[in-house]
Amino acid sequence: MSTVAHIIDDHDQKNKDIHMVSELDLDRAFADNIAATPEFLRWVLRQTKFAGLAEKLILLDKEQAEAKSRKKPENWWRHWWCRLEDGSESETDIFLVLRVPDSGKRIALHVEDKPPHGKFTPGQYLNYKRRAEFMANKEQYMNYSDFTTILLAPNSFFEENGDKINNFDCLISYEEVSNFVPLFAQSIQEANGA
């Protein structure tokens, strides 16, 4: 093999070995850890208006999987699309429904994930609350009666997006989440060229 061919083969192999963390990787890690780690679920809930229920709420991941039977069960939290009254369609990145054991009341967390260097699409930050309100109390969306909207992003995204982030009920940073899910720290490091 020539020296040039050997260098090209080495470069191609290195590129195959490098896997940049994608938004989907982060979404899946967040949802999987919510389902598998009660401590993480309680911590997330304590960041929201549902903090007083953090010890009680039960995640309905299996019911969400059953409600979307055409999907793979591991995607229970993904692709919850809706068409709003104005005809626009949109989805929630991470949709989590939980039940209060005493009353049976259901609540939902609508999570928008913005990875490093992420950008809002036009009007996206306005649609989260509209969509959550529209989906509430509907059987196809797990019949929840209360909700909160969460923006999950690096602190730098919060700083760069000023008033837009105020359209979300709750902000949770990658830096905080990385204490539970190290992949979020890796994503920030990759964005910073580390």
C-alpha positions in Angstrom: 0.0 0.0 0.0 1.4 3.4 -0.9 2.0 6.0 1.8 -0.8 8.2 0.5 -3.3 5.3 0.5 -2.2 4.4 4.0 -2.8 8.1 5.2 -6.2 8.2 3.6 -7.2 4.8 5.2 -6.1 6.1 8.6 -8.1 9.3 8.1 -11.2 7.4 7.1 -10.9 5.1 10.1 -10.5 8.0 12.5 -13.7 9.7 11.0 -15.6 6.4 11.5 -14.4 6.3 15.1 -15.6 9.8 15.8 -19.3 10.1 16.7 -20.5 13.6 17.4 -23.3 13.7 20.0 -26.6 14.4 18.1 -29.7 16.0 19.4 -31.4 12.6 19.1 -28.7 11.0 21.2 -29.2 13.7 23.9 -33.1 13.4 23.7 -32.8 9.6 24.1 -30.3 9.8 27.0 -32.6 12.3 28.8 -35.7 10.2 28.4 -34.0 6.9 29.1 -32.5 8.3 32.3 -35.9 9.8 33.3 -37.4 6.3 33.0 -34.5 4.4 34.6 -33.3 6.7 37.4 -35.9 7.9 39.9 -33.4 10.3 41.4 -33.0 12.1 38.0 -36.8 12.2 37.5 -37.3 13.7 40.9 -34.6 16.2 40.3 -36.1 17.3 37.0 -39.6 17.6 38.6 -38.1 19.7 41.4 -37.1 22.3 38.8 -40.7 22.7 37.7 -44.0 23.9 39.2 -44.6 20.2 40.1 -41.8 20.3 42.7 -44.3 19.5 45.5 -45.3 16.3 43.7 -41.7 15.1 42.8 -41.7 12.2 45.3 -45.2 11.0 44.2 -45.5 11.3 40.4 -45.3 8.1 38.4 -44.0 8.1 34.9 -46.4 6.6 32.3 -43.7 5.5 29.8 -45.3 2.1 29.2 -48.7 3.7 28.7 -47.1 6.2 26.3 -45.5 3.3 24.4 -48.9 1.5 24.2 -50.6 4.7 23.0 -48.2 4.8 20.1 -48.2 1.1 19.2 -46.9 1.7 15.7 -43.7 3.0 17.2 -40.9 1.1 18.7 -41.5 0.9 22.5 -38.1 2.6 23.2 -39.4 5.7 21.4 -42.4 6.2 23.8 -41.3 9.9 24.4 -40.7 10.9 20.7 -42.7 12.1 17.8 -45.8 13.4 19.6 -47.1 15.5 16.8 -50.2 17.6 16.7 -52.0 19.9 14.2 -53.0 23.2 15.9 -56.3 25.0 15.0 -54.4 27.2 12.5 -53.3 24.1 10.6 -49.7 24.3 11.6 -48.1 21.0 12.7 -45.3 20.6 15.3 -43.9 18.2 17.7 -42.5 18.1 21.2 -38.9 16.9 21.4 -39.4 15.0 24.6 -43.0 14.4 25.8 -43.4 12.9 29.3 -46.7 12.2 31.0 -46.9 11.4 34.7 -49.7 10.4 37.1 -50.5 11.5 40.6 -51.2 8.2 42.5 -53.8 9.6 44.9 -56.0 11.4 42.4 -55.1 9.8 39.1 -54.6 13.3 37.7 -52.1 13.4 34.9 -49.5 16.1 34.1 -47.2 16.5 31.2 -43.7 17.8 30.7 -43.1 19.3 27.2 -39.3 19.5 26.7 -37.6 21.4 23.9 -34.0 20.4 23.5 -31.5 22.9 22.0 -28.0 21.4 21.7 -24.9 23.7 21.5 -25.1 25.9 18.4 -28.9 25.0 18.1 -31.3 27.7 16.9 -35.0 28.3 17.2 -37.0 27.9 14.0 -39.3 30.9 13.4 -42.0 31.0 16.0 -40.8 27.7 17.6 -40.5 29.2 21.1 -44.1 30.6 20.9 -45.6 27.2 19.8 -44.5 25.1 22.8 -47.1 26.5 25.3 -49.8 26.7 22.5 -49.2 23.0 21.7 -49.2 21.9 25.3 -52.5 23.8 25.9 -54.0 22.2 22.7 -52.9 18.7 23.6 -54.2 18.9 27.2 -57.4 16.9 28.1 -57.3 14.8 24.9 -57.2 11.0 24.9 -54.7 10.7 22.1 -52.2 12.8 24.2 -52.6 10.8 27.4 -55.4 13.0 28.8 -53.2 15.2 31.0 -54.9 18.2 32.8 -51.8 20.2 33.7 -48.4 20.8 32.1 -45.2 22.7 32.1 -42.9 23.6 29.2 -39.1 23.1 29.6 -36.3 24.4 27.6 -33.3 22.1 27.9 -30.1 23.8 26.6 -26.6 24.9 27.5 -26.3 28.1 29.5 -24.7 29.8 26.5 -28.0 29.2 24.6 -30.0 30.8 27.4 -27.7 33.8 27.3 -27.9 34.2 23.5 -31.7 33.9 23.3 -32.8 36.6 25.7 -36.6 37.1 25.8 -37.3 34.1 23.6 -36.5 31.7 26.5 -39.1 33.5 28.7 -41.8 31.7 26.6 -40.9 28.5 28.5 -42.0 27.8 32.0 -38.7 26.3 33.1 -35.1 26.3 32.0 -32.8 23.4 32.7 -29.2 23.6 31.6 -27.0 20.9 30.0 -24.5 21.8 32.7 -26.9 20.8 35.4 -28.1 17.7 33.6 -24.6 16.5 33.0 -24.4 15.7 36.8 -26.8 12.9 36.0 -26.2 12.3 32.3 -22.5 12.7 31.3 -23.4 12.8 27.6 -24.6 16.4 28.0 -21.1 17.4 29.2 -19.6 15.6 26.2 -21.9 17.6 23.9 -20.7 20.9 25.4 -17.1 19.8 25.1 -17.5 18.8 21.5 -19.1 22.2 20.7 -16.2 23.9 22.4 -13.7 21.9 20.3 -12.4 19.8 23.2 
